[in-house]
Amino acid sequence: MGKLLRIGLCLTLAVCSILCSCALDEKKTVDMSRTVISIGEEKASLAVFKALFDKYLPYMQTGGQDPLNDKSSLESFQDWILDSISMDMVIRHQAKLAGFKLNDEQEKELSDQTQEEIDELYDRLMEYAEKSFAEDQSVTVETYFDGLVNSEAEYCTGIAMSWDDYKEYYRAKARDSYIVRKYKEAVCAEFEPTDDDVMKWYQSAHESDKDKYKEFPEKYKADEELYEQSFGRDDNAYPITYVPAGYARIMHIVINPNGELPSEYHTNKERMNELKAEFNELAFEDAVNSTHTHSERITEIIAEYNRLKDSTDNEFGKYVEDARNKAYMAFGELEHGKVFSDVMLKYTEDERVIGSGTAEGCKSFQTRGELISLEYKSLNDWSEGVKNEFKKLSVGEYSKVFFDNGAYHIIYYAADEASGDVPVDKLYDDIKIVCSKGVQDKQWEALVDEWKNDPELTVDYDSIRSVGIEDLKKHTGE
């Protein structure tokens, strides 16, 4: 939660930081503690407004949009701050009116996330305090820590606080922010895309997909498999509405050897490569010169090479024995009429199909197979060994057991991928999910705008418009 919550809280903390604690400038007669924005039990003082004004003014000026250029710019900036403050206020007000409450699971999530963030902050500040103490022991670690807490609190809230007060304050504001987020989720769950929304998305995507895959058909495999594997978890995964010709589906059994080859195996392989190089050099020299000068050494090389080859073959045979036996057991079940997909799920170690400890397997790969093409070289493509075996098959046939890239494989030619337009009905549910966020954001914004028109929301515009006016006069020389 740490980073996400802190980002979400940044504005809220600043907004609420001065509600009860801003010091008054004795030289001014303005009552900074008076309420300038209110709705229901939600209130914000002039001090809150002024604090945000002072906080964000330098950022605006650095960004080339100086609110002090003229009165119109100043009022736009004031209105932006007003909107920033009032938006969460009206949302929390509506949540209270609706009787919205966090459930037990949400309460636990909020508590755990906030505590994690507080613990991270404590560790960071204490680390800095200990480093400072190591450099200068004139004060205690605790004193350094208290000073860092004060600085952190002042940066986030505008006032210095003790560690206990800051934790309490942070938890309260974290709760406010969390309620706004969860109430939005609850309300937006009721907003659904219409058939027109779905069709508009489909038509736009289809035009784009058709152009893309006609020009770059090799990109279809990666895009479609990302959709099938990660839709709903990856924002880049979306339904594909057009399929280029030249693709098929294969099911895949792969079995990897267990363990590792002994170091002696690798040492012997290196020596064999050295012997090959020496043999080639000596044999070439004798052939060019039509001599047998190196015949004795060549004989020794061949004998040593064969001894090492016997040893490495034996070690490799032991290494792959279990995997090979398992592959032929799977092949035997296929020969006895078992359905390939059932045998695959029983034996394969392809994590794209069955998943791993951190990810689920792909249902589409389990039932339809994975994409392959002999016409295109795609991202994350199959090896030439697999493609060569695929060439030998017709739809409905499976390969012999073959060894490729350090593992045993069996593949099954499941089907040709139907090319052309993918009907909208086939993708309707997933397109609706894609459309949901845009529809929900749009309807939520409209709803919040409506809430901000609530007559119970009161704003003291005279006080708000006074903020920054003296700075404007100085800046413009009026």
GUMAR-348937 format. One record per residue (C-alpha): residue in three letters; x negated, y negated, z. Coordinates in steps of 0.02 Angstrom, whole numbers, padded with zeros to 5 digits, always signed. Layout:
BEGIN
ALAXYZ
...
***
This chain:
BEGIN
MET+00000+00000+00000
GLY-00140-00115+00051
LYS-00170-00217-00105
LEU+00007-00214-00171
LEU+00081-00269-00006
ARG-00047-00406+00018
ILE-00011-00475-00154
GLY+00175-00469-00119
LEU+00150-00554+00048
CYS+00033-00692-00008
LEU+00170-00816-00049
THR+00286-00757+00090
LEU+00152-00776+00223
ALA+00113-00952+00164
VAL+00298-00997+00156
CYS+00334-00938+00332
SER+00171-00983+00415
ILE+00218-01154+00476
LEU+00398-01121+00528
CYS+00358-01143+00712
SER+00180-01203+00719
CYS+00131-01351+00608
ALA+00046-01492+00702
LEU+00122-01663+00676
ASP+00020-01809+00614
GLU+00044-01942+00747
LYS+00017-02078+00617
LYS+00175-02025+00525
THR+00354-02046+00580
VAL+00417-01906+00467
ASP+00484-01758+00565
MET+00392-01615+00479
SER+00485-01484+00581
ARG+00657-01527+00513
THR+00746-01402+00402
VAL+00747-01445+00217
ILE+00807-01279+00144
SER+00934-01164+00225
ILE+01058-01027+00189
GLY+01139-00925+00326
GLU+01007-00881+00455
GLU+00866-00916+00334
LYS+00782-01085+00358
ALA+00626-01175+00296
SER+00555-01336+00363
LEU+00476-01484+00277
ALA+00311-01422+00349
VAL+00331-01260+00252
PHE+00363-01355+00091
LYS+00215-01472+00121
ALA+00100-01326+00161
LEU+00138-01242-00005
PHE+00120-01406-00096
ASP-00054-01430-00024
LYS-00100-01248-00053
TYR-00058-01240-00238
LEU-00095-01419-00293
PRO-00283-01385-00321
TYR-00244-01230-00425
MET-00127-01328-00537
GLN-00255-01467-00558
THR-00395-01345-00597
GLY-00283-01260-00725
GLY-00257-01423-00819
GLN-00077-01452-00764
ASP-00099-01589-00635
PRO+00067-01625-00547
LEU+00001-01798-00505
ASN-00009-01854-00687
ASP+00164-01932-00679
LYS+00329-01925-00585
SER+00404-01796-00702
SER+00257-01678-00675
LEU+00268-01703-00488
GLU+00454-01662-00483
SER+00427-01506-00590
PHE+00296-01447-00466
GLN+00411-01486-00319
ASP+00551-01388-00403
TRP+00434-01240-00430
ILE+00390-01237-00245
LEU+00573-01255-00199
ASP+00616-01106-00308
SER+00473-01005-00234
ILE+00535-01035-00057
SER+00721-01019-00088
MET+00719-00862-00196
ASP+00669-00739-00058
MET+00780-00833+00065
VAL+00937-00807-00039
ILE+00892-00626-00073
ARG+00873-00588+00112
HIS+01034-00684+00146
GLN+01128-00578+00019
ALA+01051-00419+00090
LYS+01119-00466+00262
LEU+01291-00505+00191
ALA+01291-00336+00103
GLY+01243-00247+00264
PHE+01084-00182+00184
LYS+00969-00089+00302
LEU+00812+00012+00277
ASN+00834+00199+00296
ASP+00722+00307+00405
GLU+00608+00354+00260
GLN+00585+00172+00210
GLU+00554+00119+00390
LYS+00416+00249+00401
GLU+00342+00197+00235
LEU+00341+00014+00287
SER+00264+00055+00456
ASP+00129+00167+00383
GLN+00086+00047+00243
THR+00076-00104+00357
GLN-00029-00012+00485
GLU-00147+00047+00349
GLU-00170-00132+00290
ILE-00197-00196+00466
ASP-00325-00059+00500
GLU-00418-00103+00340
LEU-00420-00286+00388
TYR-00482-00247+00565
ASP-00623-00138+00498
ARG-00676-00272+00374
LEU-00676-00413+00502
MET-00764-00307+00632
GLU-00898-00260+00505
TYR-00930-00444+00471
ALA-00930-00483+00657
GLU-01059-00347+00691
LYS-01170-00410+00550
SER-01160-00586+00620
PHE-01204-00524+00794
ALA-01354-00429+00725
GLU-01418-00593+00652
ASP-01377-00704+00801
GLN-01340-00632+00973
SER-01304-00798+01057
VAL-01120-00749+01062
THR-01035-00581+01077
VAL-00965-00473+00939
GLU-00792-00508+01009
THR-00819-00695+00991
TYR-00872-00675+00811
PHE-00721-00564+00781
ASP-00601-00690+00859
GLY-00673-00827+00749
LEU-00651-00720+00594
VAL-00472-00682+00643
ASN-00438-00868+00663
SER-00510-00902+00491
GLU-00410-00761+00412
ALA-00250-00820+00495
GLU-00279-01000+00445
TYR-00313-00949+00265
CYS-00153-00847+00254
THR-00036-00945+00367
GLY-00111-01116+00398
ILE-00136-01091+00585
ALA-00262-01002+00695
MET-00201-00849+00790
SER-00263-00715+00907
TRP-00279-00540+00838
ASP-00122-00480+00928
ASP-00021-00630+00868
TYR-00083-00611+00691
LYS-00037-00425+00688
GLU+00138-00464+00751
TYR+00158-00605+00626
TYR+00094-00499+00483
ARG+00212-00356+00523
ALA+00361-00474+00526
LYS+00318-00550+00359
ALA+00278-00380+00286
ARG+00453-00327+00336
ASP+00532-00478+00252
SER+00438-00443+00091
TYR+00480-00258+00096
ILE+00666-00291+00122
VAL+00669-00406-00030
ARG+00586-00271-00136
LYS+00696-00129-00077
TYR+00856-00228-00089
LYS+00811-00270-00269
GLU+00784-00085-00304
ALA+00952-00041-00226
VAL+01046-00174-00325
CYS+00957-00139-00489
ALA+00997+00046-00477
GLU+01174-00002-00527
PHE+01119-00091-00687
GLU+01118+00025-00837
PRO+01076-00007-01019
THR+01220-00004-01142
ASP+01229+00097-01302
ASP+01184-00063-01396
ASP+01027-00082-01289
VAL+00975+00095-01330
MET+01008+00075-01516
LYS+00913-00090-01526
TRP+00763-00011-01443
TYR+00772+00142-01557
GLN+00783+00039-01715
SER+00636-00071-01666
ALA+00529+00077-01611
HIS+00574+00177-01767
GLU+00518+00040-01883
SER+00353+00026-01789
ASP+00325+00214-01773
LYS+00360+00246-01957
ASP+00236+00115-02013
LYS+00105+00174-01889
TYR+00111+00360-01927
LYS+00121+00339-02114
GLU-00041+00241-02107
PHE-00122+00337-01963
PRO-00041+00510-01952
GLU-00187+00574-01848
LYS-00128+00466-01701
TYR+00036+00560-01683
LYS-00036+00705-01584
ALA-00107+00598-01443
ASP+00046+00485-01434
GLU+00175+00625-01435
GLU+00080+00730-01309
LEU+00059+00581-01194
TYR+00248+00558-01202
GLU+00281+00742-01167
GLN+00156+00751-01025
SER+00171+00582-00939
PHE+00339+00500-00978
GLY+00402+00412-00824
ARG+00229+00406-00745
ASP+00128+00312-00877
ASP+00191+00148-00949
ASN+00105+00191-01114
ALA+00208+00350-01134
TYR+00368+00321-01231
PRO+00483+00420-01349
ILE+00414+00441-01526
THR+00547+00413-01658
TYR+00457+00468-01816
VAL+00351+00623-01852
PRO+00223+00630-01993
ALA+00207+00789-02096
GLY+00065+00911-02067
TYR+00088+00963-01885
ALA+00130+01128-01801
ARG+00148+01197-01625
ILE+00040+01331-01546
MET+00050+01415-01376
HIS-00117+01444-01296
ILE-00189+01571-01175
VAL-00362+01525-01114
ILE-00460+01618-00980
ASN-00622+01550-00911
PRO-00761+01651-00830
ASN-00777+01631-00642
GLY-00932+01573-00553
GLU-01094+01519-00634
LEU-01230+01601-00733
PRO-01389+01634-00629
SER-01535+01514-00645
GLU-01638+01655-00722
TYR-01518+01658-00869
HIS-01547+01474-00907
THR-01735+01493-00883
ASN-01738+01638-01006
LYS-01633+01542-01133
GLU-01755+01397-01126
ARG-01900+01517-01153
MET-01809+01597-01300
ASN-01789+01425-01381
GLU-01975+01395-01357
LEU-02015+01562-01438
LYS-01901+01522-01585
ALA-01991+01358-01614
GLU-02161+01440-01603
PHE-02107+01581-01720
ASN-02042+01459-01850
GLU-02203+01358-01845
LEU-02318+01509-01860
ALA-02214+01601-01989
PHE-02201+01444-02095
GLU-02389+01416-02087
ASP-02425+01596-02140
ALA-02296+01586-02280
VAL-02365+01423-02349
ASN-02544+01486-02345
SER-02499+01664-02402
THR-02592+01735-02253
HIS-02557+01845-02102
THR-02663+01745-01982
HIS-02526+01738-01850
SER-02451+01911-01875
GLU-02510+01977-01707
ARG-02440+01829-01613
ILE-02278+01837-01712
THR-02259+02020-01660
GLU-02283+01971-01478
ILE-02155+01832-01496
ILE-02024+01950-01568
ALA-02053+02078-01431
GLU-02040+01948-01292
TYR-01888+01869-01372
ASN-01796+02035-01384
ARG-01835+02077-01202
LEU-01765+01908-01148
LYS-01615+01928-01262
ASP-01572+02097-01184
SER-01585+02017-01012
THR-01478+01865-01053
ASP-01349+01970-01145
ASN-01335+02080-00993
GLU-01317+01930-00875
PHE-01190+01848-00989
GLY-01091+02010-01002
LYS-01077+02018-00813
TYR-01028+01834-00807
VAL-00883+01850-00930
GLU-00828+02026-00888
ASP-00679+01981-00778
ALA-00619+01847-00898
ARG-00636+01964-01047
ASN-00542+02103-00959
LYS-00404+01981-00909
ALA-00389+01918-01089
TYR-00370+02095-01155
MET-00241+02133-01021
ALA-00141+01985-01085
PHE-00165+02045-01264
GLY-00106+02218-01214
GLU+00056+02148-01144
LEU+00085+02055-01307
GLU+00055+02216-01404
HIS+00188+02299-01297
GLY+00316+02169-01350
LYS+00310+02044-01208
VAL+00365+01866-01253
PHE+00212+01757-01283
SER+00271+01612-01175
ASP+00297+01730-01028
VAL+00125+01808-01048
MET+00049+01634-01069
LEU+00122+01571-00905
LYS+00060+01727-00819
TYR-00120+01720-00881
THR-00170+01552-00953
GLU-00285+01432-00863
ASP-00244+01286-00980
GLU-00207+01147-00854
ARG-00115+01046-00986
VAL+00011+01188-00985
ILE+00017+01250-00805
GLY-00045+01094-00715
SER-00175+01078-00579
GLY-00183+01032-00396
THR-00151+00849-00436
ALA-00032+00861-00584
GLU+00116+00961-00642
GLY+00112+01067-00798
CYS+00198+01006-00956
LYS+00369+01085-00981
SER+00365+01046-01166
PHE+00198+01135-01189
GLN+00268+01283-01093
THR+00422+01300-01204
ARG+00373+01223-01372
GLY+00184+01233-01373
GLU+00049+01104-01406
LEU+00022+01008-01567
ILE-00108+01058-01696
SER-00148+01001-01872
LEU-00265+01064-02006
GLU-00245+00903-02104
TYR-00298+00776-01972
LYS-00433+00758-01841
SER-00348+00688-01689
LEU-00397+00622-01519
ASN-00420+00767-01397
ASP-00415+00886-01545
TRP-00434+01074-01547
SER-00606+01148-01582
GLU-00650+01213-01754
GLY-00648+01388-01679
VAL-00465+01372-01630
LYS-00419+01292-01796
ASN-00505+01431-01892
GLU-00403+01562-01798
PHE-00245+01461-01828
LYS-00277+01466-02016
LYS-00257+01654-02013
LEU-00083+01650-01936
SER+00095+01631-01997
VAL+00241+01569-01892
GLY+00280+01696-01758
GLU+00108+01779-01759
TYR-00026+01779-01625
SER-00214+01794-01642
LYS-00335+01925-01581
VAL-00436+01884-01425
PHE-00578+01768-01475
PHE-00719+01681-01383
ASP-00742+01494-01407
ASN-00819+01353-01306
GLY-00863+01467-01160
ALA-00691+01547-01137
TYR-00577+01681-01207
HIS-00424+01627-01306
ILE-00265+01693-01384
ILE-00155+01575-01484
TYR+00022+01593-01551
TYR+00093+01501-01701
ALA+00257+01445-01624
ALA+00331+01331-01758
ASP+00302+01194-01883
GLU+00337+01021-01816
ALA+00488+00949-01906
SER+00434+00791-01994
GLY+00533+00632-02024
ASP+00654+00534-01916
VAL+00690+00596-01740
PRO+00879+00574-01709
VAL+00922+00445-01577
ASP+01036+00571-01490
LYS+00885+00682-01455
LEU+00794+00539-01369
TYR+00944+00447-01295
ASP+00914+00485-01110
ASP+00731+00441-01115
ILE+00761+00282-01215
LYS+00888+00233-01085
ILE+00755+00250-00952
VAL+00635+00143-01054
CYS+00769+00010-01075
SER+00817+00012-00892
LYS+00675-00095-00827
GLY+00704-00235-00952
VAL+00892-00231-00924
GLN+00871-00224-00736
ASP+00748-00369-00733
LYS+00861-00474-00842
GLN+01019-00440-00740
TRP+00925-00462-00576
GLU+00860-00632-00629
ALA+01035-00683-00679
LEU+01103-00624-00512
VAL+00971-00716-00411
ASP+01007-00874-00512
GLU+01190-00853-00467
TRP+01146-00830-00283
LYS+01042-00988-00286
ASN+01202-01081-00336
ASP+01284-01025-00175
PRO+01359-01184-00096
GLU+01293-01122+00071
LEU+01117-01152+00007
THR+01074-01328+00060
VAL+00923-01429+00006
ASP+00865-01597+00073
TYR+00806-01667-00093
ASP+00759-01836-00020
SER+00631-01756+00094
ILE+00567-01639-00040
ARG+00545-01779-00165
SER+00443-01877-00038
VAL+00309-01742-00034
GLY+00162-01795-00140
ILE+00233-01965-00187
GLU+00095-02061-00098
ASP-00035-01950-00184
LEU+00048-01989-00351
LYS+00037-02176-00320
LYS-00147-02164-00276
HIS-00182-02055-00427
THR-00093-02166-00551
GLY-00140-02331-00468
GLU+00040-02386-00447
***
